[in-house]
Amino acid sequence: MQTTQFSPTVDKTEIGYGQLLTILLRRFIWFGGAVIGTLAIASVLTLKEDSVYQSSMQLLVEPNYRQTVDITGQQEGRRSSSSQTDYATQLNLMRSKSFVEQTVEKLRVDYPELCSESETVSDCAGGIQGDLILSQVAEGDAKTGIFKATFTAEDPAIVQSFLKTLGDVYLSYNKEQQEQRLKRGLALVNQQIEGVQESLTVSRQALKQFRESENLIDPEQQSLTVAESLRQIEQTQLDVETQYLDVQAEYNALQEQLQADPQAALIASRLSQSSRYQQLLNALQETELALEQRRSLYAEADPGVQDLSAQRQGQISLLQAEVERVLGNIPEQLNLDEAALLTEGQLGEIDLGLVSNLVQATVSLQSLTARKTGLTQAAQQLQAELDKFPSLIAEYDRIQPEAQIQQQSLEQLLQLRQELSNELAQGGFSWDIVEPAQLGEKIAPQPKQNLLLGAVAGVFLGGLLAFGREAIDTVVRTSDELKKQTALPRLGVIPEISTKKTDVLLSILDTERNPDNALFMSQWQPFRDAVDLIYKTIQLTSAQPLTSLLITSALVGEGKTTLAIGLALSAARSHKRVLLIDANFRNPSLHQHLGL
């Protein structure tokens, strides 16, 4: 048969999801084996993996000083860069191995499993340092002043205790640094303060002894007080002297009017004011009058005269008793006789007023005399005290200024120390724990994650194996694959006939149930249409009329006989004379299908 070659157009179509699924289903053994194998490996590794726990804490690291931003904002970028540099320095400082060594040293007693017995603290800290992660927490694009410390270990209690102890070590270190900075910065000032305090103590002791020995606080001030007191006393002396002279003149005038001394006038005044004394005195005078009248008529032996004499004597006794009652012991000192008793106590109202004024003047003179004496003594005492003050003031002026100067120096040094303390306290960084460590959470092994990762790895590996096996496979299974692999044009596609379809077709055609019989296949409508299309395509693609066709295949059982019968029938239906020749000399089967 004469053939004509064509230049085929190869369509470069992409592999679709359906084709991918088809490949995976066709290579399911490779794909499934890889997935199952990786899952098995992931399960074994998960079972053998040790448990790992993790916990974290957060520390606030902020500078003690506050930077002010320039109004124009030109310095803001440089300050931000400086701040970040300071934070980076603090972060590197926290990562220092010495902190881990101090933490391990404190935990080795409670957790001996933290390090082996043969390891030193330095070696153990070096191994643990790799499990400690320190980072600066970021908020968006900007980094904050919060540092996060994360630690992992095989015991949740060790994880929590390690971070807690590490936080205590951080805070202790920060406090010590603050104290050392203050101590170094204030060393010179403190030394000067100690020297001034010692000198001030000596000066104060000398000033104290001076005040205690002299019994005064400020001699200059007290001297002014004493001088003022002395001046007031002298003025008072003048006033008292004037009063004394006035009272003395009044006393002399009263004494001349009464013609009696003050004591006699006082006695007469008291007796004149006693009503009982006046009654007794009146009764005595009446009795004396009656006695004189009786005596003028009768002799002394007369009983009436004797009775009146006895009555008079009794009245005199009563009068003396009344005098003693009114005057007390004055009559004994005066030895008043009967004549005096009869004459005393006969003052009138004017005389009584003069006596009262005389007594009052006497009392005033005595009081003023006593005041004069007291003022004189007080003036002498103040004058003697005032004479001592010049030397005391000189001694005080020598001691007090020295103590005052040292006191001022001490106050200035204390103020300077306070200012330096504030400035030094505003330097450096302050470390504070804002989120303490909690009990460690288990982070490994994670069976679900490991199995999921194993499944994902298995899918990728299975896909690689499946597509790799597909890539090296040369079997052509579809018309598209055939079209890609050959330059010859495709004449048509024959539908696949499965066993179930063959049984249905035999039942429809009522033909002997022989699946190898190709004659009845050619009567199946889809097959007939496909073969007719192939025959028409062959006629159209041939430059010359067809006289013969050769049908062959690379392997046995690929449908050569069925196709040959179908094409022969298509040519016969086209009113062609057809000769069908079985050229399979080794295993001819055409006669069997045609029943010959």
KEBA-287099 format. One record per residue (C-alpha): z, y, x. Coordinates in steps of 0.5 Angstrom, whole numbers, padded with zeros to 4 digits, always signed. Example, Ala and Ser with C-alpha at 12.3 -4.5 7.8 and 13.67 -1.06 7.14 Angstrom:
2
+0016-0009+0025/+0014-0002+0027/
***
This chain:
596
+0000+0000+0000/-0002+0007+0003/+0004+0012+0003/+0005+0019+0004/+0011+0022+0007/+0014+0029+0005/+0018+0034+0008/+0025+0033+0004/+0029+0039+0002/+0036+0037+0004/+0042+0041-0001/+0048+0043+0003/+0053+0042-0003/+0060+0042-0001/+0065+0036-0003/+0068+0037-0010/+0075+0035-0012/+0072+0029-0016/+0069+0027-0009/+0075+0028-0005/+0079+0024-0011/+0074+0018-0010/+0074+0018-0003/+0082+0018-0003/+0082+0012-0009/+0076+0008-0005/+0081+0009+0002/+0087+0008-0002/+0090+0003+0003/+0089+0007+0009/+0092+0013+0005/+0098+0009+0001/+0100+0006+0008/+0101+0012+0011/+0105+0016+0006/+0109+0009+0005/+0110+0009+0013/+0112+0016+0014/+0117+0016+0008/+0120+0009+0011/+0121+0013+0018/+0124+0019+0015/+0129+0015+0011/+0131+0011+0017/+0131+0018+0021/+0136+0021+0015/+0140+0015+0016/+0141+0015+0023/+0142+0023+0023/+0149+0025+0024/+0152+0030+0019/+0152+0037+0021/+0156+0043+0018/+0155+0051+0018/+0159+0057+0017/+0158+0064+0018/+0162+0071+0018/+0160+0078+0018/+0163+0083+0023/+0162+0091+0022/+0161+0094+0028/+0161+0102+0028/+0162+0108+0033/+0168+0112+0032/+0164+0118+0033/+0160+0121+0028/+0153+0124+0030/+0150+0130+0027/+0143+0131+0025/+0139+0137+0028/+0137+0141+0022/+0130+0141+0024/+0130+0133+0024/+0127+0133+0031/+0133+0129+0035/+0133+0124+0029/+0129+0119+0032/+0132+0120+0039/+0139+0119+0036/+0137+0113+0032/+0134+0110+0038/+0140+0111+0042/+0144+0108+0036/+0140+0102+0036/+0141+0101+0044/+0148+0102+0043/+0148+0096+0038/+0144+0092+0042/+0149+0093+0048/+0155+0091+0043/+0151+0085+0041/+0150+0082+0048/+0157+0084+0049/+0159+0079+0043/+0154+0074+0046/+0158+0074+0052/+0161+0067+0055/+0168+0069+0056/+0169+0070+0048/+0167+0063+0047/+0171+0060+0053/+0178+0064+0050/+0176+0061+0043/+0175+0054+0046/+0182+0055+0050/+0185+0056+0043/+0182+0051+0039/+0183+0045+0044/+0190+0043+0042/+0189+0043+0035/+0182+0040+0036/+0181+0035+0042/+0175+0032+0040/+0172+0039+0041/+0171+0038+0048/+0171+0031+0052/+0177+0030+0057/+0173+0031+0063/+0170+0037+0061/+0172+0044+0063/+0173+0050+0059/+0167+0053+0062/+0163+0047+0061/+0165+0046+0054/+0164+0053+0052/+0157+0053+0055/+0155+0047+0051/+0158+0050+0045/+0155+0057+0046/+0148+0054+0044/+0151+0053+0037/+0153+0060+0036/+0148+0065+0033/+0149+0072+0033/+0144+0077+0030/+0144+0084+0027/+0143+0084+0019/+0137+0088+0017/+0136+0092+0010/+0129+0092+0009/+0126+0095+0016/+0132+0098+0018/+0138+0095+0022/+0145+0095+0019/+0151+0096+0023/+0153+0089+0021/+0153+0083+0025/+0153+0076+0023/+0156+0070+0027/+0153+0063+0025/+0156+0057+0028/+0154+0049+0027/+0158+0043+0028/+0160+0036+0026/+0166+0038+0023/+0167+0043+0017/+0174+0045+0019/+0172+0046+0026/+0166+0050+0024/+0171+0055+0020/+0177+0055+0025/+0172+0056+0031/+0169+0062+0027/+0176+0065+0025/+0179+0064+0032/+0173+0068+0035/+0174+0073+0030/+0181+0074+0032/+0178+0074+0040/+0173+0080+0038/+0179+0084+0034/+0184+0083+0040/+0178+0085+0045/+0176+0091+0041/+0184+0093+0041/+0185+0092+0048/+0179+0096+0050/+0181+0102+0046/+0188+0102+0049/+0185+0101+0056/+0181+0107+0055/+0186+0111+0052/+0191+0109+0058/+0186+0111+0063/+0184+0117+0060/+0191+0120+0059/+0194+0117+0065/+0194+0124+0069/+0197+0128+0063/+0202+0122+0062/+0204+0123+0069/+0205+0131+0068/+0209+0130+0062/+0214+0125+0065/+0215+0130+0071/+0216+0136+0066/+0220+0132+0062/+0225+0131+0067/+0225+0138+0069/+0226+0140+0062/+0232+0135+0062/+0236+0138+0068/+0235+0145+0065/+0237+0143+0058/+0243+0140+0061/+0245+0146+0065/+0244+0150+0059/+0248+0146+0055/+0254+0146+0060/+0254+0153+0061/+0254+0154+0053/+0260+0149+0053/+0264+0152+0058/+0263+0159+0056/+0263+0157+0048/+0257+0161+0046/+0250+0160+0045/+0246+0167+0046/+0250+0171+0050/+0246+0177+0049/+0246+0176+0042/+0253+0175+0042/+0255+0181+0046/+0251+0185+0041/+0255+0182+0035/+0262+0183+0039/+0260+0190+0041/+0258+0192+0033/+0265+0188+0031/+0269+0193+0036/+0265+0199+0033/+0267+0197+0026/+0274+0196+0028/+0275+0203+0032/+0272+0206+0025/+0277+0202+0021/+0282+0204+0026/+0281+0212+0024/+0280+0210+0017/+0287+0207+0017/+0290+0212+0021/+0288+0217+0016/+0291+0213+0010/+0297+0212+0014/+0298+0220+0015/+0297+0221+0008/+0302+0216+0005/+0307+0218+0010/+0306+0226+0008/+0307+0223+0000/+0313+0219+0002/+0317+0225+0006/+0316+0229-0001/+0318+0224-0005/+0324+0222-0001/+0326+0230-0001/+0325+0230-0009/+0330+0224-0010/+0335+0226-0004/+0336+0218-0003/+0333+0213+0001/+0328+0208-0002/+0333+0202-0002/+0338+0206-0006/+0333+0209-0011/+0330+0202-0012/+0337+0200-0014/+0338+0206-0019/+0331+0204-0021/+0332+0197-0023/+0339+0198-0026/+0336+0204-0030/+0331+0199-0033/+0336+0194-0035/+0338+0194-0042/+0344+0190-0041/+0347+0194-0036/+0346+0200-0040/+0350+0197-0046/+0355+0194-0041/+0355+0201-0038/+0356+0205-0045/+0361+0200-0047/+0365+0201-0041/+0365+0209-0041/+0367+0208-0049/+0373+0204-0046/+0375+0209-0041/+0374+0215-0046/+0379+0211-0051/+0384+0209-0045/+0384+0217-0043/+0386+0218-0050/+0391+0213-0050/+0394+0215-0044/+0395+0222-0046/+0399+0220-0052/+0403+0214-0049/+0406+0211-0042/+0403+0206-0038/+0407+0201-0041/+0404+0202-0048/+0401+0195-0050/+0395+0199-0052/+0394+0202-0046/+0395+0196-0042/+0390+0192-0047/+0385+0198-0046/+0386+0197-0038/+0385+0190-0039/+0379+0191-0043/+0376+0196-0038/+0377+0191-0032/+0374+0186-0036/+0368+0190-0037/+0367+0192-0030/+0367+0185-0028/+0361+0184-0033/+0358+0190-0030/+0359+0187-0023/+0356+0181-0025/+0350+0184-0028/+0349+0188-0022/+0349+0182-0018/+0344+0178-0023/+0339+0184-0023/+0339+0186-0016/+0341+0179-0012/+0345+0180-0006/+0344+0187-0005/+0351+0189-0008/+0354+0185-0003/+0350+0189+0003/+0352+0196+0000/+0359+0194-0003/+0358+0198-0009/+0365+0200-0012/+0367+0202-0019/+0365+0209-0018/+0358+0207-0015/+0358+0202-0021/+0359+0208-0026/+0354+0213-0023/+0348+0208-0021/+0343+0207-0026/+0343+0213-0029/+0336+0215-0028/+0331+0219-0033/+0324+0217-0034/+0322+0223-0029/+0326+0220-0024/+0324+0213-0025/+0317+0215-0024/+0319+0218-0017/+0322+0212-0015/+0316+0208-0017/+0312+0212-0013/+0317+0212-0007/+0317+0205-0007/+0309+0204-0007/+0309+0209-0001/+0314+0205+0003/+0310+0199+0001/+0303+0202+0003/+0306+0205+0010/+0309+0198+0012/+0302+0195+0010/+0298+0201+0014/+0303+0200+0020/+0301+0192+0020/+0294+0194+0020/+0294+0199+0025/+0298+0193+0030/+0293+0188+0028/+0287+0193+0029/+0289+0195+0036/+0290+0187+0038/+0283+0186+0035/+0280+0191+0039/+0284+0190+0045/+0281+0182+0045/+0274+0184+0043/+0274+0189+0049/+0276+0184+0054/+0271+0179+0051/+0266+0184+0052/+0267+0186+0059/+0266+0179+0061/+0259+0179+0058/+0255+0182+0063/+0256+0177+0068/+0255+0171+0063/+0248+0175+0061/+0246+0175+0068/+0247+0167+0069/+0244+0166+0062/+0238+0170+0064/+0237+0165+0070/+0238+0158+0066/+0235+0160+0060/+0228+0162+0062/+0227+0156+0066/+0228+0151+0061/+0224+0156+0056/+0218+0155+0061/+0218+0148+0062/+0219+0147+0054/+0212+0151+0053/+0209+0147+0059/+0211+0141+0055/+0208+0143+0049/+0202+0145+0052/+0201+0138+0055/+0203+0134+0049/+0198+0138+0045/+0193+0137+0051/+0194+0129+0050/+0193+0130+0043/+0186+0133+0044/+0185+0128+0049/+0187+0122+0045/+0183+0124+0039/+0177+0125+0043/+0178+0118+0047/+0179+0115+0040/+0173+0118+0037/+0169+0114+0043/+0167+0107+0043/+0166+0102+0037/+0170+0099+0032/+0170+0092+0030/+0172+0089+0024/+0171+0083+0020/+0168+0084+0013/+0167+0077+0011/+0171+0072+0014/+0169+0065+0015/+0169+0059+0010/+0169+0052+0010/+0163+0049+0013/+0157+0047+0009/+0153+0041+0010/+0146+0043+0012/+0144+0036+0015/+0142+0031+0014/+0138+0033+0008/+0135+0027+0004/+0131+0030-0001/+0128+0035+0004/+0127+0030+0010/+0123+0025+0004/+0119+0031+0002/+0117+0033+0009/+0116+0025+0010/+0112+0025+0004/+0108+0031+0006/+0107+0029+0013/+0104+0022+0010/+0100+0026+0005/+0097+0029+0011/+0096+0023+0015/+0094+0019+0010/+0088+0024+0008/+0086+0024+0016/+0086+0017+0016/+0082+0016+0009/+0077+0022+0011/+0077+0019+0018/+0075+0012+0016/+0070+0015+0011/+0067+0019+0016/+0065+0013+0020/+0063+0009+0014/+0055+0008+0014/+0055+0005+0007/+0051+0009+0002/+0054+0009-0005/+0051+0015-0009/+0044+0018-0009/+0046+0024-0006/+0049+0021+0000/+0042+0017+0000/+0038+0024-0001/+0042+0027+0005/+0041+0021+0010/+0033+0020+0009/+0027+0025+0009/+0024+0021+0004/+0023+0024-0003/+0028+0021-0008/+0024+0017-0014/+0029+0016-0019/+0036+0013-0020/+0037+0006-0024/+0044+0006-0028/+0049+0001-0025/+0050-0005-0030/+0056-0008-0030/+0058-0015-0032/+0061-0012-0039/+0055-0008-0040/+0051-0015-0039/+0055-0019-0044/+0054-0013-0049/+0046-0013-0048/+0045-0021-0048/+0049-0021-0055/+0044-0015-0057/+0038-0019-0055/+0040-0026-0057/+0038-0028-0050/+0041-0034-0046/+0047-0031-0043/+0045-0032-0036/+0047-0026-0032/+0042-0027-0026/+0036-0027-0031/+0033-0020-0030/+0028-0021-0036/+0033-0018-0041/+0035-0013-0036/+0028-0010-0037/+0029-0009-0044/+0035-0005-0044/+0033+0002-0046/+0037+0006-0040/+0034+0001-0035/+0027+0002-0038/+0027+0010-0038/+0030+0010-0031/+0024+0005-0029/+0019+0009-0033/+0021+0015-0030/+0021+0012-0023/+0014+0009-0024/+0011+0016-0027/+0014+0019-0020/+0011+0014-0016/+0004+0016-0019/+0005+0023-0019/+0007+0023-0011/+0001+0019-0009/-0005+0022-0007/-0009+0016-0009/-0009+0012-0015/-0004+0006-0013/-0006-0001-0012/+0000-0004-0010/+0007-0003-0009/+0012-0007-0004/+0020-0007-0006/+0025-0009-0001/+0032-0008+0001/+0036-0009+0007/+0041-0014+0004/+0041-0019-0001/+0043-0018-0008/+0041-0011-0009/+0036-0012-0015/+0029-0012-0012/+0027-0018-0017/+0030-0014-0023/+0027-0007-0020/+0020-0011-0019/+0020-0014-0026/+0022-0007-0029/+0016-0003-0025/+0011-0009-0027/+0013-0008-0035/+0012-0001-0034/+0005-0001-0031/+0004-0006-0037/+0006-0001-0042/+0001+0004-0039/-0004-0001-0040/-0005-0003-0033/-0007-0010-0030/-0001-0013-0027/+0000-0018-0022/+0007-0020-0020/+0008-0023-0013/+0015-0026-0011/+0014-0025-0003/+0021-0028-0002/+0019-0034+0002/+0026-0037+0004/+0029-0036-0003/+0024-0034-0009/+0027-0033-0015/+0022-0029-0020/+0020-0036-0023/+0027-0037-0025/+0028-0030-0028/+0021-0031-0032/+0023-0038-0034/+0016-0041-0031/
***
